[in-house]
C-alpha cells in the first residue's frame, strides 16, 4: 500500500485517500471495545456476548469483576483523521480461547494499538509479544482507569521490557480526543518506519478532525 507524498498544506482535494487497517489489541477487559466505540464515526460493529457460568474458571476476571460482557469475534469502527487518511479499526477478542482469530484479523494491518491496564500488566505481555514477533508497528496505550495506579510512560516501558522505539502513551478510552491522539501517534510511528526505507516526504497526520 502506497502512502501519499505530500504535505497537507497543499490542496487536500488533489490527494488520493489512503485507507489503513489498524488493530486494537490487548488482554481481556482492557478497554478495546470502549476505544472503538468512542472514536468511530460510524455505528461500530460489536460482537459482545454476556459472560455466563461457562466462563467461570476460564476467563480471568481478577481486577475486572464488574465486567458482564465479552467480545467473541471483533469490534469494527472507522475514523477519518484528515482529508486523505481513513483508519479502519479492528478490535481483537481478549480471551486466550479466541486467539486463533488474531491471525485472520491482523492480515493486512499496517499497525496496532496495544492497550494496557496497569492493574493487570500480565494481561498485556502476550499482545506485545505477538506484534513484536511479527514485526508489526505498534504503540502501547495505557488506559487510565479511575481506580488504577498511575505510572509514567518510562515506568510502563521498563515493566513490559519494551524496545526504546515503541511509543508509550497515557490515555482515556472514553475520551474521543484522547483516543485520537493515540491513533495519530501510531500513524506517525508507522510513517517514520516507512520513511526509513524509502525516499520522499511522508504524509503528515496533523490537522486531523
C-alpha contacts under 8 A as a table, 3 or more apart, distances in Angstrom:
res1	aa1	res2	aa2	distance
2	X	18	X	7.99
3	X	18	X	6.74
3	X	202	X	7.09
3	X	203	X	6.63
4	X	15	X	7.02
4	X	16	X	6.70
4	X	17	X	7.99
4	X	18	X	7.31
4	X	202	X	7.11
4	X	203	X	5.75
5	X	200	X	6.94
5	X	201	X	5.86
5	X	202	X	5.61
5	X	203	X	5.65
6	X	10	X	7.16
6	X	15	X	7.91
6	X	201	X	6.63
6	X	202	X	6.82
6	X	203	X	5.65
6	X	204	X	7.70
7	X	10	X	6.00
7	X	201	X	7.82
7	X	202	X	7.85
7	X	203	X	6.13
7	X	204	X	6.04
8	X	11	X	6.92
8	X	12	X	5.99
8	X	203	X	7.56
8	X	204	X	6.66
9	X	12	X	7.57
11	X	14	X	5.77
11	X	15	X	7.38
12	X	15	X	5.33
12	X	83	X	6.10
12	X	84	X	6.79
13	X	16	X	7.84
13	X	83	X	7.45
15	X	84	X	6.54
16	X	84	X	6.18
17	X	83	X	7.15
17	X	84	X	4.19
17	X	85	X	5.73
17	X	86	X	7.30
18	X	84	X	5.85
18	X	85	X	4.97
18	X	86	X	6.22
19	X	85	X	6.10
19	X	86	X	4.84
19	X	87	X	5.85
19	X	88	X	7.14
20	X	85	X	7.52
20	X	86	X	6.25
20	X	87	X	4.88
20	X	88	X	6.05
20	X	109	X	7.30
20	X	110	X	6.71
21	X	87	X	5.94
21	X	88	X	4.87
21	X	89	X	6.22
21	X	90	X	7.51
21	X	108	X	6.81
21	X	109	X	4.74
21	X	110	X	6.03
21	X	111	X	7.37
22	X	87	X	6.65
22	X	88	X	6.03
22	X	89	X	5.03
22	X	90	X	6.25
22	X	109	X	5.41
22	X	110	X	6.15
22	X	111	X	5.24
22	X	112	X	5.31
22	X	113	X	7.54
23	X	89	X	5.78
23	X	90	X	4.83
23	X	91	X	5.80
23	X	92	X	7.05
23	X	105	X	7.67
23	X	106	X	6.77
23	X	109	X	6.70
23	X	111	X	6.50
23	X	112	X	4.48
23	X	113	X	6.23
24	X	32	X	6.12
24	X	36	X	7.90
24	X	89	X	6.71
24	X	90	X	5.91
24	X	91	X	4.49
24	X	92	X	6.23
24	X	112	X	5.74
24	X	113	X	4.89
24	X	114	X	6.14
24	X	115	X	7.41
25	X	32	X	6.60
25	X	91	X	6.03
25	X	92	X	5.34
25	X	93	X	7.63
25	X	94	X	7.40
25	X	112	X	6.94
25	X	113	X	6.10
25	X	114	X	4.84
25	X	115	X	6.19
25	X	127	X	6.71
26	X	30	X	6.51
26	X	32	X	7.26
26	X	92	X	7.57
26	X	94	X	6.07
26	X	114	X	5.25
26	X	115	X	5.03
26	X	116	X	6.70
26	X	123	X	7.20
26	X	124	X	5.69
26	X	127	X	5.51
27	X	30	X	5.98
27	X	93	X	7.96
27	X	94	X	4.52
27	X	95	X	6.74
27	X	115	X	7.63
27	X	116	X	7.72
27	X	123	X	4.79
27	X	124	X	5.58
27	X	126	X	7.88
27	X	127	X	7.15
28	X	60	X	7.84
28	X	70	X	8.00
28	X	93	X	7.43
28	X	94	X	4.17
28	X	95	X	5.54
28	X	123	X	7.04
29	X	32	X	7.52
29	X	64	X	6.68
29	X	67	X	7.36
29	X	70	X	7.84
29	X	94	X	7.21
30	X	115	X	6.16
30	X	116	X	6.14
30	X	117	X	5.47
30	X	143	X	7.19
31	X	34	X	5.14
31	X	35	X	6.14
31	X	115	X	7.17
31	X	143	X	7.23
31	X	173	X	6.46
32	X	35	X	5.18
32	X	36	X	6.42
32	X	91	X	6.01
32	X	92	X	7.61
32	X	115	X	7.11
32	X	173	X	7.95
33	X	36	X	5.31
33	X	37	X	6.09
33	X	46	X	7.63
33	X	71	X	7.71
33	X	75	X	6.28
33	X	91	X	6.67
34	X	37	X	5.13
34	X	38	X	5.93
34	X	173	X	6.00
34	X	174	X	6.47
35	X	38	X	5.15
35	X	39	X	6.35
35	X	173	X	4.75
35	X	174	X	6.63
35	X	179	X	6.80
36	X	39	X	5.53
36	X	40	X	5.82
36	X	44	X	7.07
36	X	75	X	6.98
36	X	76	X	6.87
36	X	77	X	5.83
36	X	89	X	6.91
36	X	91	X	7.07
37	X	40	X	5.64
37	X	43	X	7.85
37	X	44	X	5.88
37	X	77	X	7.18
38	X	173	X	7.04
38	X	174	X	5.96
38	X	175	X	6.79
38	X	176	X	5.70
38	X	179	X	7.76
39	X	77	X	7.74
39	X	78	X	7.73
39	X	79	X	6.59
39	X	176	X	5.48
39	X	179	X	6.67
39	X	180	X	7.22
40	X	43	X	6.84
40	X	44	X	6.27
40	X	77	X	4.86
40	X	78	X	4.92
40	X	79	X	5.32
41	X	77	X	7.33
41	X	78	X	5.88
41	X	79	X	5.50
41	X	80	X	7.69
42	X	77	X	6.54
42	X	78	X	6.29
42	X	79	X	7.92
43	X	77	X	7.21
44	X	75	X	7.04
44	X	76	X	5.57
44	X	77	X	4.83
44	X	78	X	7.82
45	X	74	X	8.00
45	X	75	X	5.51
45	X	76	X	4.93
45	X	77	X	6.61
46	X	71	X	7.36
46	X	74	X	6.57
46	X	75	X	4.71
46	X	76	X	6.69
47	X	71	X	5.44
47	X	72	X	5.85
47	X	73	X	5.81
47	X	74	X	5.95
47	X	75	X	6.40
48	X	69	X	6.04
48	X	70	X	5.12
48	X	71	X	4.29
48	X	72	X	6.02
48	X	73	X	7.95
49	X	69	X	5.33
49	X	70	X	5.50
49	X	71	X	6.49
49	X	72	X	6.89
50	X	68	X	5.80
50	X	69	X	4.28
50	X	70	X	6.43
51	X	54	X	7.89
51	X	55	X	6.46
51	X	68	X	5.46
51	X	69	X	5.17
51	X	70	X	6.45
52	X	55	X	5.66
52	X	56	X	7.45
53	X	56	X	5.38
54	X	58	X	7.74
55	X	58	X	5.01
55	X	59	X	5.50
56	X	59	X	6.33
57	X	60	X	7.07
59	X	95	X	6.71
61	X	64	X	5.08
61	X	65	X	5.20
61	X	67	X	7.62
62	X	65	X	6.16
63	X	119	X	6.70
63	X	120	X	7.13
64	X	67	X	5.61
67	X	70	X	7.99
70	X	93	X	7.81
71	X	74	X	6.31
71	X	75	X	7.43
71	X	92	X	7.78
71	X	93	X	5.26
71	X	94	X	7.36
72	X	93	X	5.81
72	X	98	X	6.99
73	X	92	X	6.98
73	X	93	X	5.87
73	X	98	X	7.47
73	X	101	X	7.25
74	X	90	X	6.44
74	X	91	X	5.25
74	X	92	X	5.13
74	X	93	X	5.94
75	X	89	X	7.74
75	X	90	X	5.57
75	X	91	X	4.51
75	X	92	X	6.79
76	X	88	X	7.35
76	X	89	X	5.51
76	X	90	X	4.78
76	X	91	X	6.22
77	X	88	X	6.01
77	X	89	X	5.07
77	X	90	X	6.84
78	X	86	X	7.19
78	X	87	X	5.72
78	X	88	X	4.64
78	X	89	X	5.86
79	X	86	X	5.88
79	X	87	X	5.33
79	X	88	X	6.73
79	X	89	X	7.88
80	X	83	X	7.30
80	X	85	X	6.10
80	X	86	X	4.36
80	X	87	X	6.23
80	X	208	X	7.62
80	X	209	X	6.96
81	X	84	X	7.84
81	X	85	X	5.63
81	X	86	X	5.95
81	X	87	X	7.27
81	X	184	X	7.78
81	X	205	X	7.03
81	X	207	X	7.90
81	X	208	X	4.46
81	X	209	X	5.56
82	X	85	X	5.39
82	X	86	X	7.28
82	X	205	X	6.93
82	X	206	X	7.86
82	X	207	X	6.47
82	X	208	X	4.48
82	X	209	X	5.85
85	X	205	X	7.83
90	X	105	X	7.15
92	X	101	X	7.79
92	X	102	X	6.60
92	X	105	X	7.35
93	X	98	X	6.21
93	X	99	X	7.22
93	X	101	X	7.92
93	X	102	X	7.97
94	X	98	X	7.19
94	X	99	X	7.54
95	X	98	X	5.69
95	X	99	X	6.92
96	X	99	X	5.32
97	X	100	X	7.42
98	X	101	X	5.91
98	X	102	X	7.76
99	X	102	X	5.34
99	X	103	X	7.91
100	X	103	X	6.47
100	X	104	X	7.83
101	X	104	X	5.44
101	X	105	X	6.21
102	X	105	X	5.07
102	X	106	X	5.90
103	X	106	X	5.26
103	X	107	X	6.38
104	X	107	X	5.43
105	X	109	X	7.90
106	X	109	X	5.26
109	X	112	X	7.58
110	X	136	X	6.84
110	X	137	X	7.08
110	X	190	X	7.44
111	X	136	X	5.71
111	X	137	X	4.86
111	X	138	X	5.37
111	X	186	X	7.24
111	X	190	X	6.84
112	X	131	X	7.94
112	X	136	X	7.32
112	X	137	X	6.51
112	X	138	X	4.55
112	X	139	X	6.61
112	X	186	X	7.44
113	X	138	X	5.57
113	X	139	X	5.18
113	X	140	X	6.09
113	X	141	X	6.54
113	X	182	X	7.91
113	X	183	X	7.65
113	X	186	X	7.17
114	X	124	X	7.68
114	X	127	X	6.81
114	X	128	X	7.05
114	X	138	X	6.80
114	X	139	X	6.18
114	X	140	X	4.95
114	X	141	X	5.94
115	X	124	X	7.28
115	X	140	X	6.07
115	X	141	X	4.84
115	X	142	X	5.85
115	X	143	X	6.51
116	X	120	X	7.82
116	X	121	X	6.70
116	X	123	X	7.71
116	X	124	X	5.89
116	X	140	X	7.07
116	X	141	X	6.05
116	X	142	X	4.68
116	X	143	X	5.88
117	X	120	X	5.49
117	X	121	X	6.18
117	X	123	X	7.85
117	X	124	X	7.82
117	X	142	X	6.23
117	X	143	X	5.72
117	X	144	X	7.33
117	X	145	X	7.42
117	X	148	X	7.84
118	X	121	X	5.30
118	X	142	X	7.19
118	X	143	X	7.73
118	X	144	X	7.85
118	X	148	X	6.34
118	X	149	X	6.60
118	X	150	X	7.59
118	X	151	X	7.85
119	X	148	X	5.75
119	X	149	X	6.99
120	X	123	X	5.72
120	X	124	X	7.75
121	X	124	X	5.68
121	X	125	X	7.28
121	X	160	X	7.77
122	X	125	X	5.63
123	X	126	X	6.98
124	X	127	X	5.53
124	X	128	X	6.34
125	X	128	X	5.23
125	X	129	X	6.16
125	X	160	X	6.93
126	X	129	X	5.13
126	X	130	X	6.09
127	X	130	X	4.98
127	X	131	X	6.53
128	X	131	X	5.60
128	X	132	X	6.10
129	X	132	X	5.10
129	X	133	X	5.92
130	X	133	X	5.48
130	X	134	X	6.48
131	X	134	X	5.12
131	X	135	X	5.89
131	X	136	X	5.13
131	X	137	X	7.20
131	X	138	X	7.14
132	X	135	X	5.03
132	X	136	X	6.44
132	X	137	X	7.87
133	X	136	X	7.93
137	X	189	X	7.31
137	X	190	X	6.10
138	X	166	X	6.87
138	X	167	X	7.79
138	X	186	X	6.55
138	X	189	X	7.77
138	X	190	X	7.92
139	X	166	X	5.90
139	X	167	X	5.07
139	X	168	X	6.02
139	X	169	X	7.76
139	X	182	X	7.88
139	X	185	X	7.52
139	X	186	X	5.77
139	X	189	X	7.81
140	X	166	X	7.28
140	X	167	X	6.24
140	X	168	X	4.73
140	X	169	X	6.35
141	X	168	X	6.01
141	X	169	X	5.05
141	X	170	X	5.89
141	X	171	X	6.52
141	X	182	X	6.97
142	X	168	X	7.46
142	X	169	X	6.07
142	X	170	X	4.74
142	X	171	X	5.99
143	X	170	X	6.35
143	X	171	X	5.34
143	X	172	X	5.39
143	X	173	X	6.25
144	X	148	X	6.73
144	X	150	X	7.35
144	X	170	X	6.67
144	X	171	X	5.99
144	X	172	X	5.53
145	X	148	X	5.26
145	X	172	X	7.43
151	X	155	X	5.96
151	X	156	X	6.46
152	X	155	X	5.17
152	X	156	X	6.39
153	X	156	X	5.09
153	X	157	X	6.08
153	X	168	X	5.63
153	X	169	X	6.31
153	X	170	X	7.12
154	X	157	X	4.96
154	X	158	X	6.23
154	X	168	X	7.96
155	X	158	X	5.22
155	X	159	X	6.08
156	X	159	X	4.96
156	X	160	X	6.20
156	X	168	X	7.82
157	X	160	X	5.40
157	X	161	X	5.81
157	X	162	X	5.22
157	X	163	X	7.89
157	X	164	X	7.98
157	X	168	X	7.12
158	X	161	X	4.86
158	X	162	X	6.59
162	X	166	X	6.75
163	X	166	X	5.78
164	X	167	X	7.89
167	X	185	X	7.58
167	X	186	X	7.93
167	X	189	X	7.55
169	X	182	X	6.96
171	X	178	X	5.53
171	X	179	X	6.83
171	X	182	X	7.45
172	X	175	X	5.50
172	X	178	X	5.95
172	X	179	X	7.00
173	X	176	X	7.51
173	X	178	X	7.09
173	X	179	X	6.07
174	X	179	X	7.90
175	X	178	X	5.17
175	X	179	X	6.23
176	X	179	X	5.20
176	X	180	X	6.15
177	X	180	X	5.01
177	X	181	X	6.29
178	X	181	X	5.24
178	X	182	X	6.61
179	X	182	X	5.18
179	X	183	X	6.36
180	X	183	X	5.12
180	X	184	X	6.13
181	X	184	X	5.17
181	X	185	X	6.17
182	X	185	X	5.06
182	X	186	X	6.30
183	X	186	X	5.01
183	X	187	X	6.32
184	X	187	X	5.11
184	X	188	X	6.17
184	X	205	X	6.49
184	X	206	X	7.92
185	X	188	X	5.16
185	X	189	X	6.14
186	X	189	X	5.02
186	X	190	X	6.19
187	X	190	X	5.04
187	X	191	X	6.05
187	X	205	X	7.28
188	X	191	X	5.14
188	X	192	X	5.95
188	X	204	X	7.67
188	X	205	X	7.14
189	X	192	X	5.17
189	X	193	X	6.44
190	X	193	X	5.33
190	X	194	X	6.32
191	X	194	X	4.89
191	X	195	X	5.92
191	X	202	X	6.34
191	X	203	X	7.56
192	X	195	X	5.06
192	X	196	X	6.46
192	X	202	X	7.85
193	X	196	X	5.27
193	X	197	X	7.16
194	X	197	X	5.60
194	X	198	X	6.54
195	X	198	X	5.24
195	X	199	X	6.63
195	X	200	X	7.42
195	X	201	X	7.40
195	X	202	X	6.47
196	X	199	X	7.84
205	X	208	X	6.31
